[in-house]
Amino acid sequence: MKTISKFLLPCVGGVLIFVLAANAQDVPNDQVDVWSVIEDQWNAEAKGDKKWADRLLSDDFSGWDNNSPAPRSKASTKMWDRFNDEQGDTIAHELYPLAIVVHGDVAIAHYLYTSAFKDNNNETELNNGRYTDILVRTDTGWKFLGWHGGDD
């Protein structure tokens, strides 16, 4: 029995250390993946990508921008995004991540931003603001479940 326990204990301990190390590595990778989706959304908007909402918003998405009277569904967000695209273009932006918390298959990310929007009259408006984004892990990667924020 002593021979078996001398052999098994180091093996089980080694496997346990490997599993704990692998799990510890998941958290930073999840945070990186979540931040990548947030950057993808901003970059897609800046590039005029009309399909970003279909790709990045969950079907049950509900987001509330500061300038909205109520939370918006995925369909409403897509409609207002088309309207805003007709008014001009985001010509520059910078994101400032503050905190990302991943809890299982849900992530919450807080960040600040600065953006520049050029309207159809060639007027440029600079804005600063903040967002809290809620993302959910899906079979195809992280997607926005909701957000709240906007220009300060």
N, C-alpha and C positions, 0 to 999 in steps of 0.2 A: 504494500500500500504506500509506504514511504517513497518508493521509487516512482510510482505513478504520480503522486502528488508533487514530487520534485520536478517531474517533467511537465505536468499539466498546469501547475500554478504559473510558471513563467510564460507558457503559451497563452493562457487565458489573460494574464496581465498584459502581455504584448498586444493581443487583439483588442482589449479594452482601451489601451492607450491609443492604438490606431483609430478606433471608432471615435473616441473623444476628440482626437486631433482632426479627423475628417469633419466632424460636426462643427468644431470651432472654426474651421475654414469656410464652411457654408455661409456663415453670417456675413463676413466681409464680401464674399462673392455675391451674395444676394444684394447687399447694399450697392455694390458696383453695378449689378444688373439693373436694379431699380433706377439708379441715377442715369444709366444709359438710356432707359426708356423715356425718362423726363427730358433729357437732352434731345433725343430723337424727335419727340413731339415738337419742341421749340424749333429745331432745325428744319423739320418737315414744313412747318408753318412758314418759316422764313423763305424756304425754297419754292413755296407755292404748291406743295404737294396736296392735292385735293382729296386724297384717299387716307390721310393719316388717321382720321377719326374711325374709319372702318377697321383699320389695323390695330389701333392702340386703345380704343375705348371698349370696355366690357359692354355686353348687350344691356345690362341693367344699370349702366352708368347714371350717376346723378351728381352734377357739379354746380356749384353756386359761385359765380363771379361776383365781385363787389358791385358791378354795374347792372346786375340782373335783379329783377324784382323777386325772383323765386328760383329754386334749383331747376336746372335744365336736364332733360333726358339726353340720351345719345342723339336722337333725331333732332331735337331742338338745338343742341350744340352744333350739329352739322349745318342746320339751316342758318343760324346766326354766323357761323364761320364763313359760309358762302357770301352772306351779306357783307361782312367786314372785309372780305377779300376784294369785293367790288369797290370799296371805298379807298383802297390804297394798299401799301405793302409794308411789312415789317422789314426794315433795312439793316438792322443790327440788334443784337441782344447779348447780354452777359448774365450768367446765372451764378448765384452764390449759395452753395449748399450749406445748411446749418445743422441739420440732424436727419438721420434716416434710421428708423427703428423697424426691424423685421420681426414679426411674431408669427411663426408658422408660415402660412400662405398669404399673409396680409402684411403690407408695408405702409408706413406713414413717413412721408418726406416733407420737411420744412425747408424753404429756401427763399432767398430774396432775388430780385432781378432788376435789371435796367434794360429798357428797350427803346428803340427809335422807330417811329412809324411815319412814313411819307404818304400823305394823302394825294388824291387826284389833282389837287391844286398846287402840288409841289411844295406844300408846307410840311415841315418836319416837326414832330412832337416827341420829346423825350419823356419817358415815364419810369418811375421807380415803384416797385411793389413787392408783394410777398404772396406766397402760395403755401398751402398745405395740401399735398396730394396723397390720396389713398389708392394703393395699387393692390391687385390680387393676382396670385400666381395661377396661371391657366396651363392647359396642355401645350399651348403655343407660346408660352412665356408670360411675362408680367404685363398686365393691362390696367388702365385707370378704372377704378371703381367709382371714384368721386374726387372732387377737389373743392377748395374754397380759397378765395383770395382775389387779388387783382391790384390795380394801381392804388397807391397810397393817396 
